[in-house]
């Protein structure tokens, strides 16, 4: 049986899912942790490790699945509206080896170096990002099985800009810049949870992981003089990878009022292959005639992405049958995140598509999540919560194109209603990222490095709706 058609079909599906957020968005600023799962848990600030008492426990803490009853299927849709502002949208540098796409860097073309600016203008960008999730579970007494489909981690940026009027001698010349970077992992989980002594449970979630990485960085210098061919720089790649992740959780109902939970997400690697392309103008001379022509390299790439260790602990408090509280502390080893690209080409055969393992500049972080739920009636409940989500970026990485450069303060609220066999839950999250300043260095026309202070801030609105059927 040939697997090529199946792999190609899967590649197309993953690419479509990954690019949905970019279809109409001039910028995409994603995090490096999943958005979470379940409108109920999200309305409670994502504080669900200690509580873990509904279908979304498959993600938050698989041990909580053991205490569920019956069987259910859930479908949800989440939409993010975000806006980010910066005091500098992009930098122009002169040395290709120093390119840092997450800082918004581009090369200066040799033919236009004297007139190209060192920075673009201030910019405000927005995004709309829809994402779906699916989950199913079935309880068989002391144990429960569950599966679903959801994103586990990822990030990326999509940025476009156009600049004119920078060249006094030819003010109609223009520069078009475009950056699209994305990486994410799609989780296809199979979870098993078992209960002991009616108070303690253990859960394991083994997930097939599909990783997708894409990069497209282009810059075009368009001359107003139609007789002169435009100059173009492009560095693009795309790869599809596969791996296996493992989550382990425990939950203990210490008393009727208190329960404790913990989850450990083991590090894992997704490996795969893809294609890369590099194009840059180079000057060629024949006799006394010199002109700029495009040089192109293409190659097959092998990609490895190492996802870091994560762990979390949670405490749930149920003072009565109507009121529930949860507080979670969640740690992510962002500094362990590594992406490697290799081309396996003979030495000297490629000049630009070099093996790489870029320094992302992340630091480890602790996230704090708190939430509460109050059941107004046997069929309806209101929820609220708060999340402190610190940025994994170091201060010197300041740029609009750096996803999650600023810390996140997220207020959440929601409502749920149960019918006979159906339940509908809604969640709203308001994310505010206060201004954060950082200092970067930009090379000027004289070759000297000049420090610049940048400021980045943003905000977002997230709406989630979940429809569940219990049978």
PEHU-V658097 format. One record per residue. N is the residue number from 1. RES is the residue in one letter. PHI is phi in radians with two decimals (999 if undefined). D_CENTER is the distance of its C-alpha to the mean C-alpha in whole Angstrom. Layout:
# PEHU-V658097
<<N:RES:PHI:D_CENTER> <N:RES:PHI:D_CENTER>>
This chain:
# PEHU-V658097
<<1:X:999:35> <2:X:-1.40:33> <3:X:-1.67:29> <4:X:-0.99:28> <5:X:-1.07:28> <6:X:-1.15:26> <7:X:-1.11:24> <8:X:-1.12:24> <9:X:-1.15:23> <10:X:-1.14:20> <11:X:-1.06:19> <12:X:-1.11:20> <13:X:-1.11:18> <14:X:-1.14:15> <15:X:-1.08:15> <16:X:-1.08:16> <17:X:-1.07:13> <18:X:-1.27:10> <19:X:-1.63:12> <20:X:-0.88:13> <21:X:-1.13:11> <22:X:-1.68:13> <23:X:-1.05:16> <24:X:-2.26:17> <25:X:-1.82:15> <26:X:-1.26:16> <27:X:-2.55:13> <28:X:-2.20:9> <29:X:-2.07:7> <30:X:-1.87:4> <31:X:-1.61:4> <32:X:-2.03:5> <33:X:-2.15:7> <34:X:-1.03:7> <35:X:-1.18:9> <36:X:1.77:12> <37:X:-2.53:15> <38:X:1.58:18> <39:X:-1.07:19> <40:X:-1.09:22> <41:X:-1.14:20> <42:X:-1.16:17> <43:X:-1.16:20> <44:X:-1.66:22> <45:X:1.24:19> <46:X:1.18:17> <47:X:-1.51:20> <48:X:-2.42:21> <49:X:-1.22:21> <50:X:-1.37:25> <51:X:-1.42:26> <52:X:0.69:24> <53:X:-2.17:27> <54:X:-2.55:25> <55:X:-1.03:23> <56:X:-1.23:20> <57:X:-1.04:21> <58:X:-0.98:20> <59:X:-1.69:17> <60:X:-1.18:18> <61:X:-2.89:21> <62:X:-1.05:23> <63:X:-1.13:26> <64:X:-1.15:26> <65:X:-1.08:27> <66:X:-1.12:30> <67:X:-1.61:31> <68:X:-1.37:31> <69:X:-2.07:33> <70:X:1.23:34> <71:X:-2.38:31> <72:X:-2.75:29> <73:X:-2.25:26> <74:X:-2.33:23> <75:X:-2.29:21> <76:X:-2.48:19> <77:X:-2.32:17> <78:X:-2.14:15> <79:X:-2.28:14> <80:X:-2.02:13> <81:X:-2.01:15> <82:X:-2.36:14> <83:X:-2.49:16> <84:X:-2.34:15> <85:X:-2.23:19> <86:X:-2.53:20> <87:X:-1.46:23> <88:X:-2.68:22> <89:X:-1.49:20> <90:X:-2.81:21> <91:X:-2.04:23> <92:X:-1.97:26> <93:X:-2.08:27> <94:X:-1.89:29> <95:X:-1.92:29> <96:X:-1.07:26> <97:X:-1.13:26> <98:X:-1.70:24> <99:X:-1.02:21> <100:X:-2.38:18> <101:X:-1.12:16> <102:X:-1.21:13> <103:X:-1.73:16> <104:X:1.36:17> <105:X:-1.44:20> <106:X:-2.31:23> <107:X:-1.46:26> <108:X:-1.65:29> <109:X:-1.19:31> <110:X:-1.01:35> <111:X:-1.27:37> <112:X:-2.21:35> <113:X:-1.05:34> <114:X:-1.27:37> <115:X:-1.96:36> <116:X:-1.25:32> <117:X:-1.29:31> <118:X:-1.47:29> <119:X:-2.70:26> <120:X:-1.54:25> <121:X:-1.52:26> <122:X:-1.06:24> <123:X:-2.64:21> <124:X:-2.16:20> <125:X:-2.24:17> <126:X:-2.33:16> <127:X:-2.60:13> <128:X:-2.23:14> <129:X:-2.30:11> <130:X:-1.68:13> <131:X:-2.48:12> <132:X:-1.78:15> <133:X:-2.45:16> <134:X:-2.51:19> <135:X:-2.58:21> <136:X:-2.56:24> <137:X:-2.56:27> <138:X:-2.53:30> <139:X:-1.72:33> <140:X:-2.25:36> <141:X:1.37:37> <142:X:-1.53:36> <143:X:-2.39:33> <144:X:-2.41:30> <145:X:-1.94:28> <146:X:-2.66:25> <147:X:-2.65:22> <148:X:3.00:20> <149:X:-2.74:16> <150:X:-2.82:13> <151:X:-1.38:9> <152:X:-1.82:9> <153:X:-2.84:6> <154:X:2.81:3> <155:X:-3.05:2> <156:X:2.86:5> <157:X:-2.47:9> <158:X:-2.37:12> <159:X:-2.45:15> <160:X:-2.40:19> <161:X:-2.70:22> <162:X:-2.45:26> <163:X:-2.25:28> <164:X:-2.39:32> <165:X:1.36:35> <166:X:-1.52:34> <167:X:-1.87:37> <168:X:-1.09:41> <169:X:-1.28:43> <170:X:-2.55:40> <171:X:-1.14:38> <172:X:-1.49:37> <173:X:-1.06:35> <174:X:-2.40:32> <175:X:-2.16:28> <176:X:-1.92:25> <177:X:-2.06:22> <178:X:-2.59:19> <179:X:-2.27:15> <180:X:-2.35:13> <181:X:-2.18:10> <182:X:-2.69:7> <183:X:-2.59:7> <184:X:-2.73:6> <185:X:-2.19:9> <186:X:-1.73:11> <187:X:-1.77:14> <188:X:-2.03:17> <189:X:-1.57:19> <190:X:-2.34:23> <191:X:-1.94:24> <192:X:-2.34:27> <193:X:-2.31:28> <194:X:-2.35:32> <195:X:-1.83:34> <196:X:-2.21:37> <197:X:1.00:40> <198:X:1.12:38> <199:X:-2.25:36> <200:X:-2.17:34> <201:X:-2.44:31> <202:X:-2.26:29> <203:X:-2.33:26> <204:X:-2.25:24> <205:X:-2.14:21> <206:X:-1.79:21> <207:X:-2.16:18> <208:X:-1.30:18> <209:X:-2.03:15> <210:X:-1.90:14> <211:X:-1.81:12> <212:X:-2.29:11> <213:X:-2.18:11> <214:X:-2.45:12> <215:X:-2.55:14> <216:X:-2.49:16> <217:X:-2.11:18> <218:X:-2.33:21> <219:X:-2.52:24> <220:X:-2.22:27> <221:X:-1.73:30> <222:X:-1.80:33> <223:X:-1.34:36> <224:X:-1.18:38> <225:X:-1.28:41> <226:X:-1.12:41> <227:X:-1.40:43> <228:X:-1.79:40> <229:X:-1.22:37> <230:X:-1.14:34> <231:X:-1.77:32> <232:X:-2.32:28> <233:X:-2.03:26> <234:X:-2.51:23> <235:X:-2.40:21> <236:X:-2.35:19> <237:X:-2.76:18> <238:X:-2.65:16> <239:X:-2.57:16> <240:X:-2.14:16> <241:X:-2.28:16> <242:X:-2.39:17> <243:X:-2.87:18> <244:X:-2.34:19> <245:X:-1.89:17> <246:X:-2.41:20> <247:X:-2.03:19> <248:X:-2.21:23> <249:X:-2.34:24> <250:X:-2.35:27> <251:X:-2.51:28> <252:X:-2.33:32> <253:X:-1.52:34> <254:X:-1.11:36> <255:X:-2.43:38> <256:X:-1.10:38> <257:X:-1.60:36> <258:X:-2.08:34> <259:X:-2.44:31> <260:X:-2.03:29> <261:X:-2.50:26> <262:X:-2.61:24> <263:X:-2.38:21> <264:X:-2.18:20> <265:X:-1.83:17> <266:X:-1.25:19> <267:X:-1.15:17> <268:X:-2.64:17> <269:X:-2.16:17> <270:X:-1.88:16> <271:X:-2.15:18> <272:X:-3.01:19> <273:X:-2.45:20> <274:X:-2.90:20> <275:X:-2.29:22> <276:X:-2.32:21> <277:X:-2.49:23> <278:X:-2.37:25> <279:X:-2.44:27> <280:X:-2.67:29> <281:X:-1.32:32> <282:X:-2.26:35> <283:X:-1.52:39> <284:X:-2.20:42> <285:X:-2.21:45> <286:X:-2.26:48> <287:X:1.19:52> <288:X:-1.72:51> <289:X:-1.76:49> <290:X:-2.06:45> <291:X:-2.61:42> <292:X:-1.67:38> <293:X:-2.19:37> <294:X:-1.50:33> <295:X:-1.86:33> <296:X:-2.21:30> <297:X:-2.20:29> <298:X:-2.37:27> <299:X:-2.84:26> <300:X:-1.48:25> <301:X:-2.13:22> <302:X:-1.91:21> <303:X:-2.16:18> <304:X:-2.20:17> <305:X:-2.15:14> <306:X:-1.70:14> <307:X:-1.51:12> <308:X:-1.44:14> <309:X:-1.22:16> <310:X:-2.41:16> <311:X:-2.64:18> <312:X:-2.64:19> <313:X:-2.30:23> <314:X:-2.55:24> <315:X:-2.21:27> <316:X:-1.91:28> <317:X:-2.26:32> <318:X:-2.10:34> <319:X:-1.14:37> <320:X:-2.70:38> <321:X:-1.27:37> <322:X:-1.76:36> <323:X:-2.09:33> <324:X:-2.41:30> <325:X:-2.25:28> <326:X:-2.61:26> <327:X:-2.28:24> <328:X:-2.12:21> <329:X:-2.12:20> <330:X:-2.28:17> <331:X:-1.99:17> <332:X:-2.25:14> <333:X:-1.46:15> <334:X:-0.95:12> <335:X:-1.13:15> <336:X:-1.54:16> <337:X:-1.25:12> <338:X:-2.39:14> <339:X:-2.18:14> <340:X:-2.05:18> <341:X:-2.20:19> <342:X:-2.42:23> <343:X:-1.96:25> <344:X:1.08:28> <345:X:-1.54:31> <346:X:-1.03:34> <347:X:-0.98:34> <348:X:1.53:35> <349:X:-1.42:34> <350:X:-2.17:31> <351:X:-1.69:31> <352:X:-2.07:27> <353:X:-1.39:25> <354:X:-1.63:25> <355:X:-0.98:24> <356:X:-2.56:21> <357:X:-2.51:19> <358:X:-1.13:17> <359:X:-1.51:17> <360:X:-1.38:13> <361:X:1.30:15> <362:X:-1.65:13> <363:X:-2.20:16> <364:X:-1.20:16> <365:X:-2.42:16> <366:X:-1.91:17> <367:X:-1.83:16> <368:X:-1.99:19> <369:X:-2.26:19> <370:X:-2.33:22> <371:X:-2.79:24> <372:X:-2.55:27> <373:X:-2.38:28> <374:X:-2.22:32> <375:X:-1.49:34> <376:X:-1.24:36> <377:X:-2.40:38> <378:X:-1.17:37> <379:X:-1.99:35> <380:X:-2.34:33> <381:X:-2.61:31> <382:X:-2.01:29> <383:X:-2.44:26> <384:X:-2.72:24> <385:X:-3.05:22> <386:X:-2.62:20> <387:X:-2.27:17> <388:X:-1.89:17> <389:X:-2.16:14> <390:X:-1.23:15> <391:X:-1.25:13> <392:X:-1.51:12> <393:X:-1.53:13> <394:X:-1.30:17> <395:X:-1.08:19> <396:X:-1.31:20> <397:X:-1.67:17> <398:X:-1.00:17> <399:X:-3.07:16> <400:X:-1.08:15> <401:X:-1.42:13> <402:X:-1.48:11> <403:X:-1.12:8> <404:X:1.07:9> <405:X:-1.23:12> <406:X:-1.73:14> <407:X:-1.14:15> <408:X:-1.96:14> <409:X:-2.04:17> <410:X:-2.13:17> <411:X:-1.77:20> <412:X:-2.23:20> <413:X:-2.73:23> <414:X:-3.00:24> <415:X:-2.52:27> <416:X:-2.34:28> <417:X:-2.43:31> <418:X:-1.83:32> <419:X:-1.85:35> <420:X:-1.08:37> <421:X:-2.05:35> <422:X:-1.96:32> <423:X:-2.48:29> <424:X:-2.19:27> <425:X:-2.25:24> <426:X:-2.18:23> <427:X:-2.47:20> <428:X:-2.28:19> <429:X:-2.27:17> <430:X:-1.94:18> <431:X:-1.88:15> <432:X:-2.10:17> <433:X:-2.02:16> <434:X:-1.13:20> <435:X:-1.00:21> <436:X:-2.20:20> <437:X:-1.88:22> <438:X:-2.57:22> <439:X:-1.99:24> <440:X:-2.18:23> <441:X:-2.00:26> <442:X:-2.16:27> <443:X:-1.43:30> <444:X:-1.49:33> <445:X:-1.04:35> <446:X:-1.48:38> <447:X:1.50:35> <448:X:-1.51:35> <449:X:-1.48:31> <450:X:-2.04:31> <451:X:-1.27:29> <452:X:-2.35:27> <453:X:-1.68:26> <454:X:-1.99:23> <455:X:-2.20:21> <456:X:-2.28:18> <457:X:-2.59:18> <458:X:-3.02:16> <459:X:-2.71:16> <460:X:-2.67:15> <461:X:-2.22:16> <462:X:-2.16:15> <463:X:-2.09:17> <464:X:-2.34:18> <465:X:-2.27:21> <466:X:-2.24:22> <467:X:-2.02:25> <468:X:-2.18:26> <469:X:-2.23:30> <470:X:-1.76:32> <471:X:-2.44:34>>
